[in-house]
Amino acid sequence: MNIKTKSLTKTALFSALIAVGSFVPVPMYPVPVTLQTFFVFMAGLLLTPAEAFLSVAVYTIIGLVGIPVFAGFTGGVQSVFSPSFGFILGFSLGAYSIALLVRKFKEESIYKNFLAIFIGNAFIYLIGLTYMYFILKSLGKAPDSLYGVLSIGMIPFIPGDLLKMIVASIAAPKIKKALMD
């Protein structure tokens, strides 16, 4: 298999994994809990920056054309009006930055993987929370303080995100090693 085919295959695989990660949402208002971020983290740790970005971009485009790959089996262009859509937009930058950071480190370690994911997840939250606020504001439902925004869009997700970050940080080097053998 040539390099381009391998790259396209890995990119498509992670697009599919991110979609699968959305299929069992835990409903929360206004953003559900899913495993999407875990697969975004893994894409960043296991793919090149371009592949990681593209895997999320393909996932997003597939959802926007109407295939129900977003949380709760939703999809379509109307998804851009969902408070959670900003997090989907943030996934691309998050995956790209994770991949870029892990390649900048001289040696791979669980701690460096965790740091890269932490920074990538910060980008996801920055874009997602900003988008969520403006969508909720347009609906007349926005919290009236920064703490209010954080309390519905970030704070409840921290324990689960930390768990996903730890598992991804530990699993990625083992997966890389297994693929090399």
Secondary structure, DSSP 8 states (H G I E B T S, - for coil): --HHHHHHHHHHHHHHHHHHHTSS-B--SSS-B-SHHHHHHHHHHHS-HHHHHHHHHHHHHHHHTT-S-BTTTB-SGGGGGSTTHHHHHHHHHHHHHHHHHHHHSSS--HHHHHHHHHHHHHHHHHHHHHHHHHHHHHTT---SSHHHHHHHHTGGGHHHHHHHHHHHHHHHHHHHHHHH-
